[in-house]
Amino acid sequence: MEEAGKDFRSLLMRLPAVDELLKSAEGRLWLSLYPRRYVLMAIRERLEALRLEIRGGGQPPRDQAAVASGVEALIKKYTAPSLRGVINATGVVLHTNLGRAPLARAALENVAGIAKGYSNLEYDLAKGKRGKRHSHLRRLITDITGARDATVVNNNAAAVMLALSTLAGGRQVIVSRGELVEIGGSFRIPDVMAQSGAVLVEVGTTNKTHLRDYERAIGPDTALILKVHQSNYRITGFTSDVPIEELVALGAKHRLPVMYDLGSGCLYDLRPHGVGAEPVVSEVVKTGVDLVTFSGDKLLGGPQAGIAAGSEEVISKMNANPLARALRIDKMTLAALEATFFLYADPETAASEIPVLRMLLEKPQTIRERAQRLASGIGAGADVSVEVVSDSSEAGGGSLPGVSLPTWAVSVRSGRLTPNRVEESLRTGTPPVIARIKADALLLDARTVGDEEVPALAARLSGILA
Ligand SMILES: *Cc1c(COP(=O)(O)O)cnc(C)c1O
C-alpha cells in the first residue's frame, strides 16, 4: 500500500502545474485567443482527468505537448457558440427545429445596417417628435395584403393571443372542433384562448362543421367567430368545413367580427407552379374578414414575427391593448421584415430572392444537378455506395400540409458504418449536417442544401466515409 501510494505521488508530481501550462508557448497562445476563464477551466479539467487516470493505474502523458493537446480540445468545447449554423439536408424547407426560414440577402443587409447604429424606430423624422414602432410596416403590409391596417408582434401565436384578448377577453369565441389545432406540441389554440381570457365555444364534429352549427352557437355573450387554418394536418375523406366567405356573411348578419388565423400566410401565389392550393393573403382579405393573422417565418420567408392585418377599428384596438407592449417586435425583426415585405412588391423578385420561395419552386432538374455535384464530390471508398435518387420533400413548419414536392437526394450506404453512425457523425461535426435515414441508407435531400454548401458537405461525408 505504502509503495503504491508513493508511486502515484511521484507520477502525479510529473504533471505540470496550472501556472506552468499558462506560461508555456501554448498557454500564451491560448490566452491571446480565448477568454482567460475558459483557458483556466480547460487546464484544470484536463489535469483533474489525468490525475484520475493515474490513480486508476494509468501512465502520465509523455510530455507537456501531450497535456496541451487535450487542453486545446476542451478550450474549443467551452468557447464554441451554442447557437450554430447547420447544413439542412432534410429537404424540409421550413424546419421548425432548424430555425424555419433563412433570410433573404436584402433582409440581412437591412438588419446589419439598422442594428449597428441608431434608427428612427420610434421617432417621426418629419415632425421631430415621438413616432410609432408599428408605423414603419403599416403601408407595405396594407399595400401587399389589401388590408386597411396592420400591426406586427413577436410571432403568430402572440398575434392570435393579442387578437383574442382584444376582441373577446372574458367573452365567447366560436370555433370549429375540426380546427382546434396543436402546432409543434406547444401552441394549442384552446390553451392560447384560455390565456387570452376568451371562452372557447366548440361547434361541429372533428370531421364536419356546418354554417348552422356556428349560427346556433351565437348568443348574447358571443364576441368573435374564429376560423383556424388546419396547418399541419389534413382531415381527408368525409369532411366539410365552412368557407371563410360564409362566416363573413354570418358575422355581418349578427354584427360579430370574424377572424381567420391563417398560420402560414402565403403572399406569393404558389398554385400556378403546382405547389399546393393555398390562397394568397390578399384573396382572404378580400372576403371582408375583419382580421387575418399569419407568421413572418413560414411561407412568407422572413424573420419570426406575427402579422395581424385587418380593419382599422380592430388593429387600433389591438395596438391599444397593454399586452401589445409585451409582445412587440424589436428593431432587428422590423428591419428584416420590412426588407422582406418590400421584395413582394415585385412577385418575381420575391420568388428569386426569398430563399423559402426559391427552395419551394426550384425545378427538379436543378435539384438533381446539385445532388449530382454533391455525389461526385464524395470521395468514397470501395465499400461505399453513393447514388442520386428521386424522393420527395415537404414544406414543413405547418405549411402546405399534405403537399409533397418531387426532389432528388444523395443516398449513401457504407459497408463499414451503419446509417445511424454516419448520421450521428454528420450531426456532431463541424459544420453540423442534419440528414435523414430511409430504407437503411443515409439520405441527403439537395433541395435545402445551398450551392455554396455543397463542397463543405461533400468534404464532411468524404471524411466520415474514408
Ligand atoms: C404556425 C401557426 C401558428 C403559430 O405561429 P408562430 O409564428 O409559430 O407563433 C398559429 N396558428 C397557426 C394556424 C399556425 O399554423
PDBQT file of the ligand as one rigid body, heavy atoms in Angstrom, charges set to zero:
ROOT
HETATM    1  C1  LIG A 501     -47.760  28.195 -37.035  1.00  0.00    +0.000 C 
HETATM    2  C2  LIG A 501     -49.108  28.580 -36.624  1.00  0.00    +0.000 A 
HETATM    3  C3  LIG A 501     -49.312  29.391 -35.508  1.00  0.00    +0.000 A 
HETATM    4  C4  LIG A 501     -48.164  29.862 -34.657  1.00  0.00    +0.000 C 
HETATM    5  O1  LIG A 501     -47.333  30.745 -35.371  1.00  0.00    +0.000 OA
HETATM    6  P1  LIG A 501     -45.874  31.088 -34.811  1.00  0.00    +0.000 P 
HETATM    7  O2  LIG A 501     -45.401  32.184 -35.711  1.00  0.00    +0.000 OA
HETATM    8  O3  LIG A 501     -45.096  29.848 -34.878  1.00  0.00    +0.000 OA
HETATM    9  O4  LIG A 501     -46.054  31.566 -33.411  1.00  0.00    +0.000 OA
HETATM   10  C5  LIG A 501     -50.587  29.736 -35.176  1.00  0.00    +0.000 A 
HETATM   11  N1  LIG A 501     -51.646  29.301 -35.898  1.00  0.00    +0.000 NA
HETATM   12  C6  LIG A 501     -51.488  28.511 -36.969  1.00  0.00    +0.000 A 
HETATM   13  C7  LIG A 501     -52.694  28.050 -37.712  1.00  0.00    +0.000 C 
HETATM   14  C8  LIG A 501     -50.213  28.128 -37.377  1.00  0.00    +0.000 A 
HETATM   15  O5  LIG A 501     -50.048  27.348 -38.442  1.00  0.00    +0.000 OA
ENDROOT
TORSDOF 0
